Amino acid sequence: MESLKTANDTLFILLGAIMVLAMHAGFAFLELGTVRKKNQVNALVKILGDFAISTIAYFFVGYWIAYGAHFFGPAETLAVKSGYELVKFFFLLTFAAAIPAIVSGGIAERARFGPQMVATLFLVALVYPLFERIAWNQGFGIQGWLKASFGEEFHDFAGSVVVHAVGGWIGLIAVLLLGSRTGRYGKQGQMSAHPPSSIPFLALGAWVLAVGWFGFNVMSAQTIDKISGLVAVNSLMAMVGGTLVALLLGKNDPGFAYNGPLAGLVAVCAGSDVMHPIGALAVGGIAGAIFVQMFTLTQNKWKIDDVLGVWPLHGLCGAWGGIAAGIFGSKALGGIGGVSLPAQTLGTLLGVVIAVTGAGLVYGAIRAVTPLRLDPEQEFNGADLSIHKISATPE
């Protein structure tokens, strides 16, 4: 019976890994549809390259830092218990690889290909696993301290903070260090419109992400006996809440409409296993509002050229999700309980601090050695010409 259970668990988490792997196609098409046509090839290659580099970084270093496990023994020992540990690595790798995929959308259209691949290597090998170890593997005694101080540990079931907030805040630092795209903002404060190149591709990317998200959230149980229909329904409700509020506040703009459900899904990850579905609806709706309002503010008022809005979508909505788990997961608001608002707040802040510090060190070190962004001719003609030789008419 044990071997059967282990085989079922292996299949369960493998299916989750495949669903989250498919989400990377969603990241690619979301970016492809948002950037200008001349940069579409770069977007596609960058997401694929980031995933490959992430796999190497996480296999050799990142997973070991996070969980203290490695895969350097004989293959026959790796296959023990149906190779569950290997498939668990695959599943968690797809989470780790979301970090550069998130960052990619913020720095699109002016980042050099090579330096960004180097950044991906260090972010996935060192920065992301550090907080992953703290949140999901009792690293450094921080969870124990939170429980002793506030009655509960920091709770992040599927990565609102561990994946999304960390990725979004890393993305913000990268965007600020790179600067805005040439011509985006004028000296007198005027803003040049850079409309999406393809709303259908943007929508396709959002749909692929939304479908894969049910593997991201539900399969975070990691074993089949812990599967929860509550997680699935809460994910659905948060997705719908984010959609409706983004439609309303974004005045039916398709860019807002298709990022709204993603905002809701980002926010519900942390508490999807402890909230009531009505609470999840509220969490998603608030996330939709955060995205629309903060995307508009960062682009129009603060002149932060975050192309896909990864800081509002992942950084802020992810942080909101971490805190929201402590609010809507409480029994007072219909949740299951087992969460503490102070622990959620401090855990979320710690994730942000690690992301900002790690990003500053990684991108700062790379910039000290080589430029992070394209030269004007490359940017004018279309992304990084070193990765493709297709001529493009400047837009």
C-alpha positions as CSV (number, residue, x, y, z in Angstrom):
1,M,0.0,0.0,0.0
2,E,2.9,2.4,0.8
3,S,4.4,1.9,-2.7
4,L,1.0,2.5,-4.3
5,K,0.5,5.7,-2.2
6,T,4.0,6.9,-3.2
7,A,3.3,6.2,-6.8
8,N,0.0,8.1,-6.6
9,D,1.8,11.0,-4.9
10,T,4.5,11.0,-7.6
11,L,1.8,11.2,-10.3
12,F,-0.1,13.9,-8.5
13,I,2.9,16.2,-8.1
14,L,4.1,15.4,-11.6
15,L,0.8,16.6,-13.1
16,G,1.2,19.7,-11.0
17,A,4.7,20.3,-12.3
18,I,3.4,19.9,-15.9
19,M,0.6,22.4,-15.3
20,V,2.9,25.0,-13.8
21,L,5.5,24.3,-16.6
22,A,2.7,25.2,-19.0
23,M,2.3,28.5,-17.2
24,H,5.6,29.6,-18.6
25,A,4.0,29.6,-22.0
26,G,1.5,31.9,-20.5
27,F,4.3,34.2,-19.2
28,A,5.7,34.1,-22.7
29,F,2.5,35.0,-24.6
30,L,1.5,37.6,-22.0
31,E,4.8,39.4,-22.6
32,L,4.7,38.7,-26.4
33,G,1.3,40.4,-26.6
34,T,2.2,43.4,-24.5
35,V,5.5,44.4,-26.0
36,R,5.9,46.1,-29.4
37,K,6.0,43.8,-32.4
38,K,9.7,44.4,-33.0
39,N,10.5,42.8,-29.6
40,Q,8.3,39.7,-29.8
41,V,11.1,37.4,-30.8
42,N,13.2,38.5,-27.9
43,A,10.4,38.0,-25.4
44,L,9.9,34.4,-26.6
45,V,13.5,33.5,-26.5
46,K,14.1,35.2,-23.2
47,I,11.4,33.2,-21.3
48,L,12.7,29.9,-22.7
49,G,16.3,30.8,-21.9
50,D,15.4,31.9,-18.4
51,F,13.7,28.5,-17.8
52,A,16.7,26.6,-18.9
53,I,19.1,28.6,-16.8
54,S,16.7,28.3,-13.8
55,T,16.7,24.5,-14.1
56,I,20.5,24.3,-13.9
57,A,20.7,26.9,-11.1
58,Y,18.0,25.2,-9.0
59,F,19.2,21.6,-9.7
60,F,22.8,22.2,-8.7
61,V,22.4,24.9,-6.0
62,G,19.0,26.4,-5.3
63,Y,17.1,23.2,-4.2
64,W,20.0,22.3,-1.9
65,I,19.9,25.7,-0.2
66,A,16.2,25.5,0.2
67,Y,15.8,21.9,1.3
68,G,19.2,20.5,2.0
69,A,18.8,17.8,-0.6
70,H,20.9,17.1,-3.7
71,F,20.9,14.7,-6.6
72,F,24.6,13.7,-6.9
73,G,24.2,10.1,-5.9
74,P,23.8,7.1,-8.1
75,A,20.6,7.1,-10.3
76,E,19.3,4.0,-8.5
77,T,19.2,5.8,-5.2
78,L,17.4,8.7,-6.8
79,A,14.6,6.5,-8.0
80,V,13.7,5.2,-4.4
81,K,10.0,5.5,-3.7
82,S,9.1,6.1,-7.3
83,G,11.5,9.0,-7.6
84,Y,9.1,11.3,-5.6
85,E,11.9,13.6,-4.5
86,L,13.0,14.1,-8.1
87,V,9.5,15.0,-9.2
88,K,9.1,17.2,-6.1
89,F,12.2,19.1,-7.4
90,F,10.6,19.4,-10.8
91,F,7.4,20.8,-9.3
92,L,9.3,23.3,-7.1
93,L,11.6,24.2,-10.0
94,T,8.6,25.5,-12.0
95,F,7.9,27.9,-9.0
96,A,11.6,29.0,-8.9
97,A,11.7,29.6,-12.6
98,A,8.7,32.0,-12.3
99,I,11.0,34.5,-10.6
100,P,12.9,35.4,-13.9
101,A,9.7,35.0,-15.9
102,I,8.1,37.7,-13.7
103,V,11.1,40.0,-13.9
104,S,11.2,39.6,-17.7
105,G,7.9,41.3,-18.1
106,G,9.1,44.4,-16.1
107,I,12.4,44.9,-18.0
108,A,11.1,44.1,-21.4
109,E,12.3,45.9,-24.6
110,R,15.5,47.3,-23.2
111,A,17.4,44.6,-21.2
112,R,20.4,42.9,-22.7
113,F,20.0,39.2,-23.1
114,G,23.3,38.0,-21.7
115,P,23.4,40.0,-18.5
116,Q,19.8,39.0,-17.7
117,M,20.7,35.3,-18.1
118,V,23.5,35.8,-15.6
119,A,21.0,37.6,-13.2
120,T,18.6,34.6,-13.6
121,L,21.4,32.2,-12.6
122,F,22.1,34.0,-9.3
123,L,18.5,34.9,-8.4
124,V,17.3,31.3,-8.8
125,A,20.5,29.7,-7.2
126,L,20.8,32.0,-4.2
127,V,18.2,34.7,-3.6
128,Y,14.9,32.9,-4.1
129,P,15.9,29.7,-2.3
130,L,17.0,31.7,0.8
131,F,13.4,32.9,1.5
132,E,12.0,29.6,0.3
133,R,14.0,27.9,3.0
134,I,12.7,30.3,5.6
135,A,9.1,30.0,4.6
136,W,8.8,26.4,3.6
137,N,11.6,24.5,5.3
138,Q,11.9,26.1,8.8
139,G,15.2,27.8,7.9
140,F,17.2,29.7,10.5
141,G,14.5,29.3,13.2
142,I,12.5,32.2,12.0
143,Q,9.2,30.3,11.7
144,G,9.7,28.9,15.3
145,W,10.3,32.5,16.5
146,L,7.1,33.7,14.8
147,K,5.1,30.9,16.4
148,A,6.5,31.5,19.8
149,S,5.9,35.2,19.5
150,F,2.5,35.4,17.8
151,G,1.0,31.9,18.2
152,E,1.4,30.8,14.5
153,E,4.0,30.6,11.8
154,F,4.1,32.6,8.6
155,H,1.6,30.8,6.3
156,D,2.1,30.8,2.5
157,F,0.4,27.8,1.1
158,A,1.2,28.3,-2.6
159,G,3.6,31.3,-2.8
160,S,1.8,34.7,-2.8
161,V,5.0,36.0,-1.1
162,V,7.6,33.2,-1.6
163,V,7.1,33.4,-5.4
164,H,5.1,36.4,-6.5
165,A,6.0,39.1,-4.0
166,V,9.7,38.1,-4.2
167,G,9.6,38.1,-8.0
168,G,7.7,41.4,-8.2
169,W,10.0,43.3,-5.8
170,I,13.1,41.9,-7.6
171,G,11.5,43.1,-10.8
172,L,11.0,46.6,-9.4
173,I,14.7,46.9,-8.5
174,A,15.7,45.7,-12.0
175,V,13.3,48.2,-13.7
176,L,14.7,51.1,-11.6
177,L,18.3,50.2,-12.3
178,L,17.6,49.8,-16.1
179,G,15.6,53.0,-16.4
180,S,12.7,53.6,-18.8
181,R,12.6,52.7,-22.5
182,T,14.0,55.4,-24.8
183,G,11.3,57.9,-25.7
184,R,8.8,56.6,-23.1
185,Y,8.9,59.8,-21.1
186,G,9.7,63.2,-22.4
187,K,11.7,66.0,-20.7
188,Q,8.5,68.0,-20.1
189,G,6.7,65.0,-18.5
190,Q,4.8,63.9,-21.5
191,M,4.4,60.1,-22.0
192,S,4.7,58.3,-25.3
193,A,2.1,55.5,-25.7
194,H,3.5,52.0,-26.3
195,P,0.3,50.0,-26.9
196,P,0.3,46.2,-26.8
197,S,1.2,44.6,-30.1
198,S,-1.4,41.8,-29.8
199,I,-4.4,41.7,-27.5
200,P,-5.2,38.1,-28.6
201,F,-1.7,37.0,-27.6
202,L,-2.0,38.9,-24.4
203,A,-5.3,37.2,-23.7
204,L,-4.0,33.8,-24.6
205,G,-1.1,34.2,-22.2
206,A,-3.5,35.2,-19.4
207,W,-5.8,32.3,-20.0
208,V,-2.9,29.8,-20.1
209,L,-1.6,31.2,-16.8
210,A,-5.1,31.1,-15.2
211,V,-5.6,27.5,-16.1
212,G,-2.2,26.4,-15.0
213,W,-2.7,28.3,-11.7
214,F,-5.0,25.5,-10.5
215,G,-2.0,23.2,-10.6
216,F,0.1,25.9,-9.0
217,N,-2.3,26.2,-6.1
218,V,-4.1,22.8,-5.7
219,M,-0.9,20.7,-6.3
220,S,0.9,22.7,-3.6
221,A,-0.5,20.1,-1.3
222,Q,2.3,17.9,-2.7
223,T,0.6,14.6,-1.7
224,I,-2.7,13.4,-2.9
225,D,-4.1,12.7,0.6
226,K,-3.8,16.5,1.3
227,I,-5.7,17.6,-1.9
228,S,-8.3,20.3,-1.1
229,G,-11.3,21.3,-3.1
230,L,-11.4,24.4,-1.0
231,V,-8.1,25.5,-2.6
232,A,-9.6,25.0,-6.1
233,V,-12.8,26.9,-5.4
234,N,-11.0,29.7,-3.5
235,S,-8.7,30.1,-6.5
236,L,-11.7,30.4,-8.8
237,M,-13.4,32.9,-6.6
238,A,-10.3,35.1,-6.3
239,M,-9.8,34.9,-10.1
240,V,-13.4,36.1,-10.6
241,G,-13.2,38.8,-8.0
242,G,-10.0,40.2,-9.6
243,T,-11.6,40.1,-13.1
244,L,-14.8,42.0,-12.1
245,V,-13.1,44.7,-10.2
246,A,-10.4,45.2,-12.9
247,L,-13.2,45.4,-15.5
248,L,-15.0,48.0,-13.5
249,L,-12.0,50.2,-12.5
250,G,-10.2,49.7,-15.8
251,K,-13.3,50.7,-17.8
252,N,-13.3,47.5,-19.8
253,D,-9.7,48.0,-21.0
254,P,-8.6,44.5,-22.2
255,G,-5.1,44.9,-20.6
256,F,-6.7,45.5,-17.2
257,A,-9.4,42.9,-17.8
258,Y,-6.9,40.1,-18.5
259,N,-4.5,41.1,-15.7
260,G,-7.3,41.3,-13.2
261,P,-7.8,37.5,-12.8
262,L,-4.0,37.1,-12.5
263,A,-4.0,39.7,-9.7
264,G,-6.7,37.7,-7.8
265,L,-4.8,34.5,-8.3
266,V,-1.6,36.0,-7.1
267,A,-3.2,37.2,-3.9
268,V,-5.1,34.0,-3.0
269,C,-2.1,31.7,-3.2
270,A,-1.0,32.2,0.4
271,G,-4.4,31.6,2.1
272,S,-6.2,29.5,-0.4
273,D,-6.3,26.6,2.0
274,V,-7.7,28.5,4.9
275,M,-10.1,31.1,3.6
276,H,-13.9,30.9,3.0
277,P,-14.8,31.3,-0.7
278,I,-16.4,34.6,0.0
279,G,-13.3,35.8,1.7
280,A,-11.3,34.6,-1.4
281,L,-13.7,36.6,-3.6
282,A,-12.9,39.7,-1.5
283,V,-9.2,39.1,-1.6
284,G,-9.2,38.8,-5.3
285,G,-11.4,41.9,-5.8
286,I,-9.0,44.0,-3.6
287,A,-6.1,42.6,-5.6
288,G,-7.8,43.7,-8.9
289,A,-8.2,47.2,-7.5
290,I,-4.5,47.3,-6.4
291,F,-3.3,46.3,-9.8
292,V,-5.4,48.8,-11.8
293,Q,-4.7,51.7,-9.4
294,M,-1.0,51.1,-8.9
295,F,-0.2,50.3,-12.5
296,T,-1.8,53.6,-13.5
297,L,0.1,55.4,-10.7
298,T,3.5,53.9,-11.5
299,Q,3.2,54.5,-15.2
300,N,1.6,57.9,-15.3
301,K,2.7,59.7,-12.1
302,W,5.9,58.1,-10.9
303,K,7.2,57.4,-14.4
304,I,8.3,53.9,-13.6
305,D,8.5,52.0,-16.9
306,D,7.4,48.6,-15.7
307,V,6.2,47.2,-19.0
308,L,3.8,44.4,-17.8
309,G,3.2,45.9,-14.4
310,V,5.0,43.1,-12.6
311,W,5.5,45.2,-9.4
312,P,1.8,46.0,-9.0
313,L,0.7,42.6,-10.2
314,H,3.1,40.3,-8.4
315,G,5.0,42.5,-5.9
316,L,2.0,44.3,-4.4
317,C,-0.7,41.8,-4.9
318,G,1.6,39.1,-3.6
319,A,2.3,41.1,-0.5
320,W,-1.4,41.8,-0.1
321,G,-2.0,38.0,-0.4
322,G,0.5,37.3,2.4
323,I,-1.2,39.7,4.7
324,A,-4.7,38.8,3.6
325,A,-4.2,35.2,4.6
326,G,-3.9,36.5,8.2
327,I,-7.1,38.4,7.9
328,F,-9.5,36.3,5.8
329,G,-8.0,33.0,7.1
330,S,-9.1,33.8,10.6
331,K,-12.1,32.1,12.1
332,A,-13.7,35.5,12.8
333,L,-14.1,36.0,9.0
334,G,-15.2,32.5,8.2
335,G,-11.7,31.0,7.7
336,I,-10.2,27.8,9.1
337,G,-7.8,29.6,11.4
338,G,-4.3,28.7,12.2
339,V,-3.0,32.0,11.0
340,S,-1.7,35.2,12.7
341,L,-1.9,38.7,11.2
342,P,1.4,39.8,12.9
343,A,3.2,36.7,11.7
344,Q,1.8,37.2,8.2
345,T,2.9,40.8,8.1
346,L,6.4,40.2,9.4
347,G,6.9,37.2,7.1
348,T,5.7,39.3,4.1
349,L,8.1,42.1,5.0
350,L,11.0,39.7,5.4
351,G,10.3,38.4,1.9
352,V,10.3,41.9,0.5
353,V,13.5,42.8,2.3
354,I,15.3,39.7,1.0
355,A,14.0,40.3,-2.6
356,V,15.1,44.0,-2.6
357,T,18.5,43.3,-1.1
358,G,19.2,40.3,-3.2
359,A,18.2,42.1,-6.4
360,G,20.3,45.1,-5.5
361,L,23.3,42.9,-5.0
362,V,22.9,40.8,-8.1
363,Y,22.0,43.6,-10.6
364,G,24.4,46.0,-9.0
365,A,27.3,43.6,-9.3
366,I,26.4,42.8,-13.0
367,R,26.1,46.5,-13.8
368,A,29.5,47.1,-12.3
369,V,30.9,44.7,-14.9
370,T,28.8,45.2,-18.0
371,P,25.8,47.3,-19.1
372,L,22.4,46.0,-18.2
373,R,20.5,47.6,-21.0
374,L,20.8,47.7,-24.8
375,D,22.6,50.5,-26.7
376,P,20.3,52.9,-28.5
377,E,20.6,51.3,-31.9
378,Q,19.6,47.9,-30.6
379,E,16.7,49.3,-28.7
380,F,15.6,51.2,-31.7
381,N,15.7,48.3,-34.0
382,G,14.2,45.7,-31.7
383,A,15.5,44.2,-28.5
384,D,18.8,42.4,-28.4
385,L,20.0,41.7,-31.9
386,S,22.5,39.3,-30.7
387,I,19.8,36.6,-30.3
388,H,18.2,37.0,-33.7
389,K,19.0,38.3,-37.1
390,I,15.5,39.2,-38.3
391,S,15.3,42.7,-39.6
392,A,12.5,44.7,-38.2
393,T,10.9,48.0,-39.1
394,P,11.1,50.4,-36.2
395,E,7.7,51.3,-34.7
